[in-house]
Amino acid sequence: MKQITSFSLYLLAAALLLSCNPASVKTARVPTAAKKSVAQADSRAAELVARGAIAELQGDYTSALIAYQEALLYDTTSASLYNAIGETYLVLNKLDGAEQVLKRGLRLDPRNVPARETLAEVYQRLGKAEAAAEEFKTILEIDPENTGALYFLAAYYLAKRAPESAAQMYQRLVDMGKAGMREWWQLGTLYLSLKKYPEARAAFEYSLKDSPEDERGYLAIAAIYAAQNDTTGLIAWYEKALAKDASFNEVRDKLKDAYLATKQMPKAIALIEKSATEDSTNLVLLVQLHGLYLQQGDTLKANTKMAQAIAALQKRWKADSTNVRLLIQISDLQRRKGDSLAADGTISQAIQVLQRKTTDDSTGLENLQMLSGLFFERGDTAQALTTAEEWIKRAPKDYRGYLFLGRLAYDSRRLQLAIDNLTKAVELEASLLEAWSTLGLAQFQLNQNENAQRSFEHAYELAPDNPVVNFFLGVSLSQQRKHQESLPYLTRAIEMSPDNAQWKGTLAATLDELGKHAASDSIYESALKLSPDDATLLNNYSYSLSERGVQLDKALGMVQRALKAEPNNGAFLDTIGWIHYKRREYKLALEYILKAIGVRDTSAEVFEHLGDVYDKLGQTEDARNAWQKALALDANRASVLQKLGLNQKTQVP
């Protein structure tokens, strides 16, 4: 039950006091500048307020509201009464009414902080964050030390990505002594983002004084050194932190990475060796040493460390021969060590154990999943799929079986099987981002672009900030020639993954289709800076230039580089042929386009190009034959219909 509000307690006390001695209302002298209480206005209003407050105490908010509203008939000048009504509206979730009545009360008493706090809460519930923030700002003007307002505005500015303003709020809380460790941390993080390094360090050091055993404090100060590119200071700080507490695993890993980055391999190895000696049960350290010694070129020591880790796991397996995960870990380490034969043997042993388990325990779904995964790892795809199907038979209403089988089918390129099972998975559980995304990818690869679009739209609803989802939603739209619709998703994907050259190439091609050539060229250039030898990027950019008949020398140079990487790529051969066509080098154009058809005889575009070349060479009959082949592959190709003197309703001759 909700506790009675402070305003209601105040009103109840005032009303009871005055109702016991009505004469005091007449004799009391109230200065004109003073604010009038409900009781001071009318004894009947006071009686109704008392009744409403008692109703609130009993949890009867509807009766309380009726009493307060009736009291307004006798006193319309009490800001406190309006606030009591507003609070009761809020409890009853009548938010619009609460907003209006609280505003009326505040017109009577603009400096009423509790009323403004209630109005701010109403705005929050209505989703009016901006209006709530304005109320809290006003509260701070009246009461600069109002912690509730400071906390709200700090969180509000964080959400608005206004770190300077958020830091000011947290700093005020700190200065008032109202901040806990969480606020100190947040303040330090904000100052770090603002590159106010002394202030950030002061905040983090304060948290370290309070929690010297907390590794995060040392990592936070290390981040300041890293932000300032002070590698020497960073290493010294990590060393100091480890000297204080050798159990700081993340600090040790960061120090190791810092040693490696500064080419101090012996120090990195000595650091991990020391930790491994102090904790012989930590197999992760042995695996790290294996990698470090390999980098140093000491294969003997590397294999010795890996052998120690494998031996330790095998000892654990002997002590607990039901834990199949130990066998899987042993196999992984054996494979890292380069002993594939031993790794395969260990996997076979794990499969045998799991087969016994799944036979003995008909409900062991987790074991079936592991068994199916091991079959797949061993290369036995059929057995992996059969085992996953057994899971579904045992639990037909469990979405996880369909999801797992769909994932296995996708990984083994059995796309329709993947689609069937992933569709069933999302029918049983619609909130599966992985299922919707993988389903969309499978549909996309089978050219089911409309279905792929719908799947990625579902995925987008679940994860609108996922770059992969944005990209493939954009691509599925683009494949349907919905280029304008695809742009926001492709653009958003690249904003989140700015170093993905292939994605940039897709956006550039889409802009090219929309005739936005300047933007397209700029993005192609940006993509090629990231991946200058990407053959597809080189080809697509050169083809775009050739279609416009501009920068043909540059286009020729790019496609020649693409063909050097993939000399038998039909699309690339067509591009170089088309560039020669645009350069009026028709015999060279014919040579390359015929080569393109030799490896790509299902493209209407290539046959149209062939017809165009024949036409320029004066070989009219050959030109018509090539165009007719293009039309047979794409009956609605308008440019070919025009060249043949046909319209879209005309039969192909």
KOLVEXMI-832573 format. One line per 2 residues: their letters; for each residue x, y, z of C-alpha. Coordinates in nm, 3 decimals. Example, Ala and Ser with C-alpha at 12.3 -4.5 7.8 and 13.67 -1.06 7.14 Angstrom:
2
AS = 1.230:-0.450:0.780 ~ 1.367:-0.106:0.714
This chain:
653
MK = 0.000:0.000:0.000 ~ 0.127:0.346:-0.084
QI = 0.228:0.555:0.215 ~ 0.030:0.874:0.267
TS = 0.200:1.170:0.104 ~ 0.376:1.441:0.297
FS = 0.124:1.693:0.166 ~ -0.165:1.485:0.291
LY = -0.006:1.454:0.636 ~ 0.039:1.828:0.646
LL = -0.319:1.891:0.538 ~ -0.456:1.636:0.786
AA = -0.266:1.794:1.075 ~ -0.374:2.143:0.981
AL = -0.734:2.041:0.925 ~ -0.767:1.850:1.254
LL = -0.607:2.130:1.451 ~ -0.839:2.394:1.309
SC = -1.154:2.180:1.315 ~ -1.108:2.132:1.692
NP = -1.123:2.510:1.744 ~ -1.321:2.676:1.463
AS = -1.311:3.011:1.640 ~ -0.942:3.031:1.582
VK = -1.011:3.081:1.214 ~ -1.189:3.404:1.291
TA = -0.939:3.537:1.540 ~ -0.618:3.429:1.370
RV = -0.432:3.708:1.202 ~ -0.274:3.609:0.870
PT = -0.031:3.851:0.705 ~ -0.132:3.937:0.350
AA = 0.192:3.808:0.211 ~ 0.157:3.473:0.388
KK = 0.034:3.163:0.206 ~ -0.308:3.042:0.323
SV = -0.354:2.686:0.449 ~ -0.671:2.498:0.363
AQ = -0.794:2.525:0.721 ~ -0.735:2.896:0.731
AD = -0.968:2.941:0.437 ~ -1.277:2.751:0.548
SR = -1.360:2.500:0.823 ~ -1.574:2.296:0.582
AA = -1.276:2.264:0.346 ~ -1.065:2.156:0.643
EL = -1.317:1.887:0.734 ~ -1.316:1.753:0.376
VA = -0.937:1.755:0.363 ~ -0.927:1.556:0.686
RG = -1.171:1.306:0.538 ~ -0.958:1.276:0.223
AI = -0.636:1.229:0.418 ~ -0.794:0.952:0.629
AE = -0.916:0.784:0.310 ~ -0.559:0.796:0.177
LQ = -0.432:0.633:0.494 ~ -0.683:0.353:0.435
GD = -0.573:0.315:0.072 ~ -0.905:0.445:-0.064
YT = -0.768:0.696:-0.312 ~ -1.091:0.735:-0.507
SA = -1.275:0.854:-0.195 ~ -0.978:1.074:-0.107
LI = -0.994:1.237:-0.449 ~ -1.369:1.302:-0.416
AY = -1.316:1.466:-0.076 ~ -1.030:1.685:-0.198
QE = -1.225:1.793:-0.507 ~ -1.524:1.886:-0.289
AL = -1.292:2.085:-0.064 ~ -1.204:2.296:-0.369
LY = -1.563:2.422:-0.370 ~ -1.487:2.598:-0.043
DT = -1.127:2.700:-0.104 ~ -0.977:2.754:-0.450
TS = -0.672:2.941:-0.326 ~ -0.481:2.660:-0.152
AS = -0.176:2.545:-0.347 ~ -0.137:2.257:-0.100
LY = -0.487:2.129:-0.180 ~ -0.415:2.131:-0.553
NA = -0.097:1.937:-0.489 ~ -0.283:1.680:-0.278
IG = -0.529:1.630:-0.564 ~ -0.240:1.602:-0.809
ET = -0.067:1.337:-0.598 ~ -0.389:1.139:-0.571
YL = -0.440:1.158:-0.948 ~ -0.084:1.029:-0.984
VL = -0.153:0.729:-0.759 ~ -0.466:0.653:-0.962
NK = -0.256:0.685:-1.281 ~ -0.473:0.969:-1.409
LD = -0.173:1.150:-1.545 ~ -0.334:1.417:-1.762
GA = -0.554:1.527:-1.471 ~ -0.253:1.529:-1.237
EQ = -0.059:1.750:-1.478 ~ -0.337:2.009:-1.510
VL = -0.419:2.037:-1.139 ~ -0.054:2.056:-1.034
KR = 0.002:2.340:-1.280 ~ -0.289:2.529:-1.123
GL = -0.140:2.487:-0.778 ~ 0.199:2.607:-0.898
RL = 0.042:2.923:-1.037 ~ -0.061:2.996:-0.678
DP = 0.276:2.897:-0.530 ~ 0.554:2.881:-0.795
RN = 0.823:2.799:-0.536 ~ 0.647:2.486:-0.405
VP = 0.928:2.231:-0.451 ~ 0.728:1.916:-0.356
AR = 0.458:2.013:-0.608 ~ 0.722:2.055:-0.880
ET = 0.873:1.717:-0.787 ~ 0.531:1.555:-0.827
LA = 0.477:1.730:-1.161 ~ 0.821:1.611:-1.278
EV = 0.723:1.254:-1.190 ~ 0.401:1.296:-1.391
YQ = 0.604:1.414:-1.690 ~ 0.835:1.114:-1.658
RL = 0.544:0.875:-1.662 ~ 0.400:1.052:-1.965
GK = 0.733:1.013:-2.144 ~ 0.792:1.389:-2.146
AE = 1.157:1.381:-2.044 ~ 1.225:1.736:-2.165
AA = 0.939:1.877:-1.955 ~ 1.054:1.678:-1.650
AE = 1.406:1.815:-1.694 ~ 1.274:2.171:-1.705
EF = 1.089:2.114:-1.377 ~ 1.403:1.979:-1.212
KT = 1.604:2.275:-1.339 ~ 1.348:2.508:-1.179
IL = 1.369:2.306:-0.856 ~ 1.746:2.357:-0.849
EI = 1.696:2.733:-0.886 ~ 1.475:2.723:-0.574
DP = 1.670:2.453:-0.386 ~ 2.028:2.422:-0.522
EN = 2.097:2.118:-0.302 ~ 1.798:1.911:-0.411
TG = 1.959:1.569:-0.462 ~ 1.665:1.420:-0.651
AL = 1.688:1.693:-0.914 ~ 2.065:1.653:-0.942
YF = 2.039:1.276:-0.986 ~ 1.766:1.307:-1.249
LA = 1.947:1.573:-1.448 ~ 2.275:1.380:-1.434
AY = 2.103:1.076:-1.585 ~ 1.911:1.294:-1.830
YL = 2.225:1.462:-1.962 ~ 2.396:1.123:-1.993
AK = 2.108:0.998:-2.206 ~ 2.124:1.317:-2.415
RA = 2.499:1.264:-2.463 ~ 2.582:1.591:-2.294
PE = 2.883:1.484:-2.083 ~ 2.979:1.836:-1.974
SA = 2.637:1.902:-1.822 ~ 2.619:1.553:-1.669
AQ = 2.961:1.604:-1.509 ~ 2.843:1.931:-1.355
MY = 2.550:1.753:-1.188 ~ 2.769:1.473:-1.053
QR = 3.028:1.725:-0.934 ~ 2.761:1.909:-0.734
LV = 2.656:1.580:-0.572 ~ 3.019:1.511:-0.487
DM = 3.070:1.859:-0.344 ~ 2.760:1.815:-0.125
GK = 2.885:1.479:0.004 ~ 2.584:1.303:-0.148
AG = 2.773:1.083:-0.396 ~ 2.841:0.714:-0.358
MR = 3.105:0.510:-0.536 ~ 2.884:0.475:-0.843
EW = 2.866:0.852:-0.880 ~ 3.242:0.894:-0.830
WQ = 3.299:0.635:-1.101 ~ 3.057:0.803:-1.337
LG = 3.215:1.141:-1.272 ~ 3.563:1.004:-1.344
TL = 3.441:0.839:-1.664 ~ 3.280:1.163:-1.781
YL = 3.592:1.368:-1.711 ~ 3.795:1.106:-1.901
SL = 3.565:1.138:-2.202 ~ 3.603:1.516:-2.182
KK = 3.984:1.478:-2.168 ~ 3.991:1.646:-1.826
YP = 4.256:1.406:-1.705 ~ 4.349:1.561:-1.365
EA = 3.979:1.573:-1.265 ~ 3.925:1.217:-1.387
RA = 4.224:1.093:-1.188 ~ 4.105:1.268:-0.873
AF = 3.766:1.098:-0.902 ~ 3.912:0.753:-0.962
EY = 4.169:0.792:-0.684 ~ 3.892:0.876:-0.439
SL = 3.715:0.552:-0.530 ~ 4.043:0.362:-0.483
KD = 4.080:0.500:-0.129 ~ 3.739:0.360:-0.046
SP = 3.787:0.028:-0.230 ~ 4.161:-0.045:-0.264
ED = 4.086:-0.410:-0.341 ~ 3.875:-0.321:-0.647
ER = 4.075:-0.388:-0.964 ~ 3.851:-0.157:-1.166
GY = 3.997:0.151:-0.996 ~ 4.347:0.066:-1.117
LA = 4.217:-0.008:-1.467 ~ 4.033:0.324:-1.474
IA = 4.348:0.523:-1.391 ~ 4.536:0.313:-1.647
AI = 4.282:0.433:-1.904 ~ 4.395:0.790:-1.834
YA = 4.757:0.699:-1.915 ~ 4.640:0.522:-2.231
AQ = 4.431:0.821:-2.339 ~ 4.739:1.040:-2.307
ND = 4.954:0.787:-2.499 ~ 5.182:0.765:-2.195
TT = 5.305:0.407:-2.242 ~ 5.584:0.442:-1.986
GL = 5.345:0.570:-1.721 ~ 5.091:0.303:-1.815
IA = 5.339:0.019:-1.765 ~ 5.463:0.167:-1.436
WY = 5.105:0.198:-1.310 ~ 5.020:-0.164:-1.403
EK = 5.336:-0.282:-1.227 ~ 5.239:-0.083:-0.915
AL = 4.888:-0.230:-0.921 ~ 5.020:-0.588:-0.945
AK = 5.263:-0.522:-0.661 ~ 4.965:-0.429:-0.444
DA = 4.757:-0.732:-0.545 ~ 4.896:-1.017:-0.756
SF = 4.544:-1.154:-0.811 ~ 4.450:-0.871:-1.047
NE = 4.414:-1.089:-1.357 ~ 4.298:-0.819:-1.595
VR = 4.576:-0.584:-1.486 ~ 4.826:-0.864:-1.550
DK = 4.683:-0.927:-1.897 ~ 4.694:-0.556:-1.979
LK = 5.052:-0.533:-1.857 ~ 5.147:-0.832:-2.070
DA = 4.989:-0.663:-2.375 ~ 5.174:-0.340:-2.294
YL = 5.504:-0.527:-2.275 ~ 5.433:-0.693:-2.610
AT = 5.331:-0.362:-2.769 ~ 5.664:-0.215:-2.663
KQ = 5.857:-0.522:-2.783 ~ 5.948:-0.635:-2.433
MP = 5.882:-1.006:-2.490 ~ 6.113:-1.132:-2.209
KA = 5.928:-0.917:-1.957 ~ 5.593:-1.044:-2.082
IA = 5.706:-1.405:-2.049 ~ 5.861:-1.346:-1.704
LI = 5.536:-1.184:-1.587 ~ 5.319:-1.481:-1.691
EK = 5.576:-1.736:-1.571 ~ 5.573:-1.575:-1.226
SA = 5.193:-1.583:-1.213 ~ 5.184:-1.945:-1.334
TE = 5.432:-2.045:-1.062 ~ 5.220:-1.876:-0.797
DS = 4.900:-2.039:-0.924 ~ 4.969:-2.378:-1.079
TN = 4.593:-2.444:-1.122 ~ 4.550:-2.155:-1.366
LV = 4.568:-2.331:-1.702 ~ 4.492:-2.009:-1.890
LL = 4.841:-1.887:-1.795 ~ 5.001:-2.200:-1.938
VQ = 4.812:-2.152:-2.263 ~ 4.925:-1.788:-2.275
LH = 5.285:-1.898:-2.225 ~ 5.247:-2.143:-2.511
GL = 5.150:-1.854:-2.740 ~ 5.427:-1.626:-2.613
YL = 5.700:-1.884:-2.658 ~ 5.573:-1.955:-3.009
QQ = 5.599:-1.583:-3.087 ~ 5.953:-1.592:-2.953
GD = 6.029:-1.890:-3.177 ~ 6.089:-2.134:-2.888
TL = 5.869:-2.426:-2.999 ~ 6.012:-2.664:-2.740
KA = 5.914:-2.447:-2.444 ~ 5.581:-2.364:-2.607
NT = 5.492:-2.733:-2.642 ~ 5.611:-2.804:-2.287
KM = 5.368:-2.547:-2.147 ~ 5.081:-2.680:-2.357
AQ = 5.162:-3.036:-2.251 ~ 5.144:-2.925:-1.886
AI = 4.800:-2.772:-1.945 ~ 4.676:-3.086:-2.125
AA = 4.812:-3.311:-1.848 ~ 4.634:-3.103:-1.585
LQ = 4.303:-3.134:-1.771 ~ 4.351:-3.507:-1.820
KR = 4.407:-3.541:-1.446 ~ 4.079:-3.359:-1.385
WK = 3.908:-3.589:-1.635 ~ 4.025:-3.897:-1.449
AD = 3.878:-3.752:-1.131 ~ 3.548:-3.666:-1.302
ST = 3.492:-3.891:-1.604 ~ 3.135:-3.766:-1.651
NV = 3.240:-3.411:-1.739 ~ 3.255:-3.423:-2.117
RL = 3.344:-3.055:-2.136 ~ 3.689:-3.145:-2.002
LI = 3.745:-3.374:-2.302 ~ 3.636:-3.095:-2.536
QI = 3.886:-2.858:-2.372 ~ 4.161:-3.122:-2.399
SD = 4.086:-3.166:-2.769 ~ 4.102:-2.790:-2.826
LQ = 4.445:-2.765:-2.659 ~ 4.575:-3.069:-2.849
RR = 4.471:-2.902:-3.173 ~ 4.646:-2.579:-3.072
KG = 4.955:-2.782:-2.999 ~ 4.939:-2.915:-3.355
DS = 4.847:-3.271:-3.257 ~ 4.538:-3.319:-3.475
LA = 4.547:-3.697:-3.444 ~ 4.525:-3.682:-3.063
AD = 4.258:-3.411:-3.085 ~ 4.042:-3.624:-3.316
GT = 4.084:-3.919:-3.081 ~ 3.972:-3.713:-2.783
IS = 3.667:-3.589:-2.974 ~ 3.577:-3.950:-3.059
QA = 3.608:-4.038:-2.690 ~ 3.378:-3.746:-2.600
IQ = 3.125:-3.862:-2.861 ~ 3.120:-4.213:-2.713
VL = 3.059:-4.077:-2.363 ~ 2.780:-3.852:-2.485
QR = 2.617:-4.131:-2.685 ~ 2.599:-4.339:-2.366
KT = 2.459:-4.042:-2.176 ~ 2.189:-3.967:-2.434
TD = 2.087:-4.334:-2.443 ~ 2.063:-4.355:-2.063
DS = 1.893:-4.017:-2.020 ~ 1.609:-3.959:-2.265
TG = 1.565:-3.601:-2.143 ~ 1.930:-3.497:-2.173
LE = 1.881:-3.218:-2.426 ~ 2.207:-3.041:-2.339
NL = 2.399:-3.362:-2.407 ~ 2.225:-3.399:-2.744
QM = 2.329:-3.044:-2.834 ~ 2.693:-3.114:-2.741
LS = 2.687:-3.444:-2.929 ~ 2.548:-3.283:-3.241
GL = 2.811:-3.007:-3.223 ~ 3.092:-3.261:-3.188
FF = 2.970:-3.457:-3.489 ~ 2.971:-3.132:-3.687
ER = 3.323:-3.046:-3.567 ~ 3.440:-3.391:-3.674
GD = 3.300:-3.328:-4.021 ~ 3.009:-3.573:-3.989
TA = 2.737:-3.328:-4.095 ~ 2.471:-3.593:-4.159
QA = 2.511:-3.738:-3.809 ~ 2.514:-3.389:-3.660
LT = 2.182:-3.306:-3.828 ~ 2.030:-3.642:-3.729
TA = 2.125:-3.584:-3.366 ~ 1.976:-3.235:-3.370
EE = 1.654:-3.380:-3.517 ~ 1.644:-3.624:-3.225
WI = 1.647:-3.326:-2.991 ~ 1.339:-3.188:-3.170
KR = 1.162:-3.525:-3.146 ~ 1.216:-3.529:-2.770
AP = 1.111:-3.168:-2.719 ~ 0.894:-3.052:-3.012
KD = 0.778:-2.738:-2.827 ~ 1.130:-2.627:-2.734
YR = 1.246:-2.355:-2.974 ~ 1.611:-2.425:-2.891
GY = 1.612:-2.750:-3.089 ~ 1.486:-2.580:-3.405
LF = 1.728:-2.292:-3.355 ~ 2.023:-2.528:-3.314
LG = 1.925:-2.743:-3.614 ~ 1.865:-2.430:-3.822
RL = 2.207:-2.298:-3.730 ~ 2.374:-2.631:-3.814
AY = 2.190:-2.648:-4.146 ~ 2.296:-2.293:-4.231
DS = 2.660:-2.363:-4.144 ~ 2.652:-2.672:-4.367
RR = 2.495:-2.467:-4.653 ~ 2.163:-2.660:-4.641
LQ = 1.976:-2.337:-4.670 ~ 1.618:-2.458:-4.718
LA = 1.650:-2.688:-4.418 ~ 1.784:-2.391:-4.223
ID = 1.488:-2.176:-4.332 ~ 1.234:-2.444:-4.232
NL = 1.376:-2.489:-3.882 ~ 1.449:-2.124:-3.811
TK = 1.094:-2.037:-3.917 ~ 0.965:-2.289:-3.662
AV = 1.197:-2.143:-3.397 ~ 1.061:-1.790:-3.439
EL = 0.705:-1.921:-3.443 ~ 0.770:-2.065:-3.095
EA = 0.972:-1.768:-2.970 ~ 0.953:-1.441:-3.162
SL = 1.226:-1.260:-2.965 ~ 1.519:-1.459:-3.110
LE = 1.751:-1.210:-3.278 ~ 1.992:-1.483:-3.394
AW = 1.708:-1.685:-3.548 ~ 1.561:-1.391:-3.740
ST = 1.907:-1.280:-3.860 ~ 2.020:-1.625:-3.973
LG = 1.681:-1.685:-4.136 ~ 1.720:-1.360:-4.329
LA = 2.070:-1.456:-4.443 ~ 1.952:-1.797:-4.567
QF = 1.660:-1.640:-4.755 ~ 1.890:-1.374:-4.900
QL = 2.130:-1.637:-5.033 ~ 1.840:-1.816:-5.204
NQ = 1.735:-1.483:-5.363 ~ 1.418:-1.476:-5.151
NE = 1.467:-1.104:-5.104 ~ 1.115:-1.012:-4.993
NA = 1.120:-1.283:-4.727 ~ 1.471:-1.177:-4.623
QR = 1.349:-0.819:-4.589 ~ 1.067:-0.929:-4.356
SF = 1.305:-1.138:-4.144 ~ 1.554:-0.855:-4.109
EH = 1.270:-0.616:-4.023 ~ 1.185:-0.845:-3.730
AY = 1.553:-0.851:-3.633 ~ 1.564:-0.470:-3.659
EL = 1.272:-0.439:-3.416 ~ 1.474:-0.643:-3.166
AP = 1.811:-0.474:-3.229 ~ 1.784:-0.141:-3.415
DN = 2.147:-0.058:-3.334 ~ 2.293:-0.384:-3.466
PV = 2.516:-0.297:-3.767 ~ 2.478:-0.640:-3.934
VN = 2.099:-0.624:-3.912 ~ 2.098:-0.272:-4.057
FF = 2.330:-0.371:-4.340 ~ 2.140:-0.678:-4.455
LG = 1.803:-0.509:-4.421 ~ 1.941:-0.241:-4.649
VS = 2.084:-0.496:-4.893 ~ 1.761:-0.697:-4.910
LS = 1.576:-0.376:-4.999 ~ 1.839:-0.278:-5.254
QQ = 1.815:-0.618:-5.422 ~ 1.447:-0.542:-5.484
RK = 1.553:-0.210:-5.637 ~ 1.413:-0.026:-5.336
HQ = 1.731:0.179:-5.332 ~ 1.593:0.489:-5.163
ES = 1.442:0.280:-4.881 ~ 1.769:0.096:-4.834
LP = 1.983:0.408:-4.783 ~ 1.906:0.482:-4.414
YL = 1.991:0.126:-4.310 ~ 2.311:0.103:-4.515
TR = 2.421:0.445:-4.392 ~ 2.352:0.352:-4.029
AI = 2.544:0.026:-4.066 ~ 2.851:0.210:-4.193
EM = 2.825:0.473:-3.919 ~ 2.853:0.187:-3.669
SP = 3.123:0.001:-3.870 ~ 3.319:0.276:-4.047
DN = 3.613:0.050:-4.135 ~ 3.412:-0.206:-4.333
AQ = 3.523:-0.148:-4.692 ~ 3.283:-0.402:-4.843
WK = 2.982:-0.241:-4.679 ~ 3.095:0.097:-4.807
GT = 3.114:-0.052:-5.154 ~ 2.751:-0.164:-5.126
LA = 2.641:0.183:-5.019 ~ 2.839:0.338:-5.305
AT = 2.672:0.105:-5.557 ~ 2.329:0.193:-5.417
LD = 2.399:0.566:-5.445 ~ 2.520:0.505:-5.800
EL = 2.187:0.339:-5.885 ~ 2.011:0.651:-5.753
GK = 2.224:0.876:-5.973 ~ 2.404:1.029:-5.676
HA = 2.740:0.993:-5.843 ~ 2.943:1.245:-5.643
AS = 2.845:1.078:-5.315 ~ 2.901:0.735:-5.468
DS = 3.250:0.822:-5.595 ~ 3.346:0.967:-5.257
IY = 3.245:0.649:-5.073 ~ 3.422:0.426:-5.330
ES = 3.739:0.630:-5.272 ~ 3.698:0.595:-4.896
AL = 3.645:0.218:-4.926 ~ 3.954:0.177:-5.144
KL = 4.167:0.361:-4.887 ~ 4.063:0.092:-4.639
SP = 4.108:-0.195:-4.886 ~ 4.307:-0.078:-5.189
DD = 4.339:-0.425:-5.348 ~ 3.975:-0.534:-5.313
AT = 3.897:-0.665:-5.662 ~ 3.519:-0.623:-5.635
LL = 3.550:-0.263:-5.522 ~ 3.794:-0.187:-5.803
NN = 3.564:-0.345:-6.061 ~ 3.242:-0.183:-5.940
YS = 3.394:0.163:-5.918 ~ 3.550:0.131:-6.264
YS = 3.219:0.008:-6.411 ~ 3.036:0.304:-6.258
LS = 3.284:0.542:-6.421 ~ 3.259:0.363:-6.755
ER = 2.878:0.378:-6.756 ~ 2.906:0.756:-6.725
GV = 3.194:0.773:-6.973 ~ 3.417:0.964:-6.729
QL = 3.774:0.909:-6.604 ~ 3.810:0.612:-6.840
DK = 4.187:0.585:-6.796 ~ 4.142:0.560:-6.420
AL = 3.863:0.306:-6.471 ~ 4.083:0.096:-6.700
GM = 4.367:0.093:-6.449 ~ 4.137:-0.019:-6.167
VQ = 3.974:-0.304:-6.359 ~ 4.316:-0.425:-6.480
RA = 4.417:-0.457:-6.114 ~ 4.095:-0.644:-6.042
LK = 4.159:-0.887:-6.330 ~ 4.513:-0.947:-6.212
AE = 4.361:-1.083:-5.892 ~ 4.076:-1.273:-6.065
PN = 4.159:-1.319:-6.434 ~ 3.858:-1.542:-6.510
NG = 3.590:-1.331:-6.343 ~ 3.315:-1.279:-6.600
AF = 3.190:-0.954:-6.446 ~ 3.540:-0.807:-6.450
LD = 3.595:-0.914:-6.813 ~ 3.267:-0.749:-6.910
TI = 3.373:-0.428:-6.733 ~ 3.705:-0.400:-6.916
GW = 3.527:-0.476:-7.242 ~ 3.276:-0.201:-7.173
IH = 3.552:0.048:-7.089 ~ 3.716:-0.027:-7.426
YK = 3.373:0.022:-7.588 ~ 3.345:0.364:-7.425
RR = 3.699:0.442:-7.549 ~ 3.581:0.343:-7.901
EY = 3.824:0.050:-7.905 ~ 3.560:-0.186:-8.039
KL = 3.781:-0.481:-8.138 ~ 3.933:-0.494:-7.788
AL = 3.584:-0.456:-7.643 ~ 3.464:-0.756:-7.849
EY = 3.758:-0.969:-7.737 ~ 3.692:-0.916:-7.365
IL = 3.312:-0.939:-7.382 ~ 3.332:-1.270:-7.570
KA = 3.563:-1.393:-7.292 ~ 3.308:-1.273:-7.037
IG = 3.030:-1.471:-7.209 ~ 3.256:-1.774:-7.207
VR = 3.241:-1.777:-6.827 ~ 2.914:-1.590:-6.769
DT = 2.654:-1.679:-7.034 ~ 2.347:-1.613:-6.817
SA = 2.377:-1.235:-6.795 ~ 2.137:-1.028:-7.003
EV = 2.360:-0.726:-6.948 ~ 2.667:-0.893:-7.100
FE = 2.472:-1.007:-7.410 ~ 2.335:-0.654:-7.450
HL = 2.693:-0.521:-7.437 ~ 2.794:-0.778:-7.701
GD = 2.513:-0.658:-7.926 ~ 2.622:-0.298:-7.877
VY = 2.979:-0.383:-7.979 ~ 2.865:-0.575:-8.288
DK = 2.645:-0.279:-8.379 ~ 2.942:-0.041:-8.368
LG = 3.144:-0.285:-8.579 ~ 2.868:-0.281:-8.840
QT = 2.774:-0.648:-8.779 ~ 2.401:-0.580:-8.766
ED = 2.276:-0.939:-8.773 ~ 2.517:-1.045:-8.497
AR = 2.404:-0.744:-8.296 ~ 2.036:-0.842:-8.326
NA = 2.114:-1.203:-8.231 ~ 2.301:-1.089:-7.918
WQ = 2.020:-0.853:-7.817 ~ 1.762:-1.127:-7.866
KA = 1.965:-1.354:-7.635 ~ 1.966:-1.073:-7.381
LA = 1.589:-1.044:-7.414 ~ 1.548:-1.419:-7.368
LD = 1.727:-1.385:-7.035 ~ 1.535:-1.072:-6.929
AN = 1.211:-1.019:-7.122 ~ 1.148:-0.678:-6.963
RA = 1.485:-0.522:-7.038 ~ 1.367:-0.187:-7.173
SV = 1.696:-0.080:-7.334 ~ 1.710:-0.398:-7.543
LQ = 1.344:-0.373:-7.644 ~ 1.416:-0.024:-7.771
KL = 1.720:-0.139:-7.970 ~ 1.515:-0.413:-8.131
GL = 1.235:-0.172:-8.209 ~ 0.993:-0.358:-7.981
NQ = 0.772:-0.262:-7.692 ~ 0.713:-0.465:-7.379
KT = 0.393:-0.620:-7.517 ~ 0.566:-0.744:-7.831
QV = 0.674:-1.107:-7.851 ~ 1.043:-1.171:-7.891
P = 1.106:-1.268:-8.255
